[in-house]
């Protein structure tokens, strides 16, 4: 499992993010405080506080780096 912080501070970014991760068969979870939701659920994402970065758990070894490359526009340091 890999963990990164992402920023989804606009409606367009949320839609684009969900479309991006929907291409992958792996499981993705978003963690905000005590809430954990399926990152492929657009309704779930809108239930979170999007004003600050959110933790994304990627349940994959992603040996070739395709997932991380696809998520670069959303990742914050």
C-alpha positions in Angstrom: 0.0 0.0 0.0 1.2 3.5 -0.8 0.0 6.7 0.8 0.1 10.2 -0.8 -1.6 13.5 0.0 -3.8 15.0 -2.7 -5.7 18.3 -3.2 -9.2 18.3 -4.7 -10.2 21.9 -4.3 -12.6 22.3 -7.2 -15.5 20.4 -8.7 -13.6 19.9 -12.0 -10.6 18.5 -10.1 -12.9 16.0 -8.3 -14.5 14.8 -11.5 -11.2 14.5 -13.3 -9.7 12.6 -10.3 -12.5 10.1 -10.2 -12.3 9.5 -14.0 -8.5 9.0 -13.7 -8.6 6.4 -10.9 -11.6 4.6 -12.4 -9.3 3.4 -15.1 -7.4 1.2 -12.6 -8.6 -2.0 -11.0 -6.9 -1.3 -7.7 -8.7 -0.1 -4.6 -8.3 3.5 -3.5 -9.4 5.0 -0.1 -9.5 8.7 0.9 -8.9 9.5 4.6 -10.0 12.8 6.1 -9.9 12.8 9.9 -11.9 9.8 11.1 -13.7 9.3 7.8 -12.5 6.7 5.2 -14.3 6.6 1.9 -13.9 4.8 -1.5 -12.0 7.3 -3.7 -14.0 6.1 -6.8 -17.2 7.4 -5.2 -17.8 11.0 -6.3 -20.6 11.4 -3.8 -18.3 10.2 -1.0 -15.6 12.7 -2.0 -18.1 15.6 -1.8 -18.9 14.5 1.8 -15.3 15.3 2.8 -13.7 18.6 3.7 -12.0 19.5 0.4 -10.5 22.8 1.6 -7.4 21.0 2.8 -5.3 18.1 1.5 -6.7 14.6 1.8 -4.7 11.4 2.3 -5.1 8.8 -0.5 -4.3 5.2 0.2 -3.4 3.2 -2.9 -3.9 -0.6 -2.4 -1.4 -1.7 -5.0 2.4 -2.2 -5.3 2.3 -0.1 -8.6 5.7 -1.5 -9.6 5.7 0.3 -13.0 4.5 3.7 -11.5 1.5 4.1 -13.8 -0.8 5.1 -11.0 1.5 7.6 -9.5 2.2 9.1 -12.9 -1.6 9.5 -13.5 -2.1 11.1 -10.1 0.7 13.7 -10.4 -1.7 16.7 -11.0 -3.4 16.0 -7.7 -0.5 15.1 -5.4 0.8 17.8 -3.0 3.9 17.6 -0.9 
